[in-house]
Amino acid sequence: MNKAKAELLVGFFVLLTVAALMLLALRVANQNLSTEGETYTLYAKFDNIGSLRARSAVKVGGVTVGRVLSISLDEEDFSPVVKLSISSEHSGFPETSSVSVLTAGLLGEQYLGLQPGFSIDGIDNLGDGDYIQDTKSALVLEDLIGQFLFNDKGE
């Protein structure tokens, strides 16, 4: 009877440890278990998205306002099209807003940085299904190194 009680306590401790590790892994990966509530969808077309992935963050000034839903290839010009899910509480971005592929740290994970544009009369806000026209592609480290190494300074 005493042995069964000890085995039950060890099993409970193992389950508790596995659950704690799963929660820690979700926190480290910047994911959460809860649903995000109401969202709207925006699209952005880039020349190069680097290593951007689905579920990457969309941030405005460091504040996460949404996530990348999916990445596909435009069938006409074969450029990457990124589908964004933005929280409805962060609606009202002007059509002049821009989005850039940014990197967290020198070699860190890539995310999208949304820069709100100017808002004046006659400029509408981005709504569900709209495309963000002003996009800035990812900087590819290999390309930068190649430009530096093979830069001909006219000498």
C-alpha positions in Angstrom: 0.0 0.0 0.0 2.9 2.4 0.8 4.6 1.5 -2.5 1.4 2.4 -4.5 1.2 5.7 -2.7 4.8 6.6 -3.5 4.3 5.6 -7.2 1.2 7.7 -7.4 3.0 10.7 -6.0 5.9 10.2 -8.4 3.5 10.0 -11.3 1.7 13.2 -10.2 5.1 15.0 -9.9 6.1 13.8 -13.4 2.8 15.1 -14.9 3.2 18.4 -13.1 6.8 18.7 -14.4 5.7 18.0 -18.0 2.9 20.6 -17.7 5.3 23.2 -16.3 7.8 22.6 -19.1 5.1 22.9 -21.8 4.0 26.3 -20.3 7.6 27.4 -20.2 8.2 26.4 -23.8 5.1 28.3 -24.9 6.2 31.4 -23.1 9.7 31.2 -24.5 8.3 30.8 -28.0 6.1 33.9 -27.4 3.0 31.8 -27.9 -0.1 31.6 -25.7 -2.9 29.1 -25.1 -5.7 31.6 -25.2 -7.5 32.9 -28.3 -6.7 36.4 -29.3 -10.3 37.6 -29.8 -11.5 39.7 -32.8 -9.0 40.2 -35.6 -8.9 41.6 -39.1 -6.7 40.5 -42.0 -4.1 42.5 -43.9 -1.8 41.5 -46.8 1.7 42.6 -47.7 3.8 41.7 -50.7 7.6 41.6 -50.4 10.6 41.0 -52.6 12.3 38.9 -49.9 11.0 37.8 -46.5 14.2 36.2 -45.3 13.4 33.5 -42.7 10.0 35.0 -41.6 7.6 32.3 -40.5 3.9 31.8 -39.8 3.0 32.9 -36.3 5.8 35.5 -36.2 4.9 38.7 -34.4 3.7 41.9 -36.0 4.9 44.8 -33.8 4.3 48.5 -33.6 7.1 50.2 -31.6 7.9 46.9 -29.8 4.2 46.2 -28.9 2.8 43.0 -30.5 -0.4 43.9 -32.3 -0.8 40.8 -34.4 0.7 37.6 -36.0 1.6 36.3 -39.4 -1.1 33.9 -40.4 0.4 32.5 -43.6 3.0 33.1 -46.3 2.2 32.2 -49.9 3.6 32.9 -53.4 1.8 35.3 -55.8 1.1 33.2 -58.9 1.6 36.2 -61.3 5.0 37.5 -60.3 6.2 34.8 -57.8 6.8 37.2 -54.9 6.0 36.3 -51.3 2.6 37.5 -50.0 2.3 37.6 -46.2 -1.2 37.3 -44.6 -1.4 39.2 -41.3 -3.9 38.9 -38.5 -4.2 42.2 -36.6 -6.1 42.5 -33.3 -9.3 44.6 -33.8 -8.4 46.7 -30.7 -5.5 48.0 -32.8 -7.5 49.1 -35.8 -7.3 52.4 -37.6 -3.9 52.2 -39.3 -3.8 54.7 -42.2 -3.3 53.5 -45.8 0.1 55.2 -45.8 1.4 52.7 -43.2 4.4 50.6 -44.0 5.6 47.2 -42.9 9.2 45.9 -42.7 10.8 42.6 -42.1 13.0 43.1 -39.0 15.3 40.9 -36.9 15.3 40.6 -33.1 19.0 41.0 -32.4 21.9 40.4 -34.8 21.0 36.8 -35.8 17.6 36.5 -34.0 14.1 35.6 -35.1 12.5 37.7 -37.7 9.2 39.6 -37.2 7.2 42.3 -39.0 7.5 45.9 -37.9 4.4 47.9 -38.8 5.0 51.7 -39.0 1.8 53.8 -38.9 1.6 56.3 -41.6 0.3 59.9 -41.5 -3.4 60.5 -41.2 -5.0 63.4 -43.0 -8.4 64.0 -44.5 -9.0 62.0 -47.7 -6.7 59.1 -46.6 -8.7 56.0 -45.5 -7.7 53.5 -42.9 -6.6 50.0 -43.6 -9.5 47.6 -43.4 -10.1 43.8 -43.5 -8.5 42.3 -46.7 -6.5 45.4 -47.7 -2.9 45.3 -48.9 -0.2 47.4 -47.3 1.5 49.1 -50.3 4.7 50.3 -48.7 6.8 47.2 -47.8 10.5 46.9 -47.0 12.1 43.5 -47.5 14.4 41.6 -45.2 18.1 42.4 -45.1 20.0 39.3 -46.1 23.3 39.0 -44.1 25.1 37.2 -46.9 24.2 40.0 -49.4 25.5 42.6 -47.0 28.8 40.8 -46.5 29.1 40.3 -50.3 28.5 44.0 -50.9 31.1 44.9 -48.3 33.8 42.4 -49.6 33.3 43.2 -53.3 32.6 46.9 -53.0 34.6 48.7 -55.7 35.3 52.1 -54.3 36.6 53.4 -57.6 40.3 52.7 -56.7 
